[in-house]
Amino acid sequence: MITGLIGKKIGMTQLFGGNGEVIPVTIIQAGPCPVVQKKARESDGYEALQLGFEDKKENRVNKPRRGHFAKAGVGPKRVLKEFRVNGPDDYSLGDEIKVDILKEEDRVNITGISKGKGFAGVMKKWGFAGGPASHGAHKWHRRPGSIGSSAYPSRVFKGKKMPGRMGAERVTCRNLKVVKIDLNQNLLLVKGAVPGSNGGYVLIVKS
């Protein structure tokens, strides 16, 4: 049975629990995701289902991809992702996977691309303390300091925390609690924050 689907982050809001507690939730449009391709162990070496999400104009799809969708009997989709599954023969091409594969109180892992923050220094990116703010310090307030010895080992070690681009990375938040499901609008409300900006695509997998 498949335990994952593709979604789109809508934004955040809050709900109120039974005892009046405020629960911060992220709203995700989860599915529907048609089955576009089946992977079998005999032909591909593993078992999986390829799901699509969100319609795309046909004139924006190249000819090979158009044939790929036509073979499954579905319209062109913007996102394609594979999910490992035992027994893909239980599904047919074109079957829609909806948010009803989950239920309230379930735990899910959600993967997305975090917000890109551009080039960042070590204080913002790694939480360095920085240099002294006064006592004669001149243009040294946000520098990283020494990055290695000169005589030995005469080099900078790989993985040294340095300035660089921050964000825009694949991030997974684990064990998020499903607070509410709206089957009519294919909406999934999970407790807490989810990686990425509003409108970003996410992968939802049951923990």
Buried (B, 14 or more C-beta within 10 A) or exposed (E): EBBBBBBBBBEBEEEEEEEEEEBEBBBBBBBBBBBBBBBEEEEEEEBBBBBBBBEBEEEEBEEEBBEBBEEBEBBBBBBBBBBBBEEBEEBEBEBEBBBEBBEEEBBBBBBBBBBEEEEBBBBEBBEBEBBEEEEEEEEEEBBBEEEEEEEEEEEEEEEEEEBEEBBEEEBEBEEBBBBBBEEEEBBBBBBBBBBBEEEBBBBBBBE
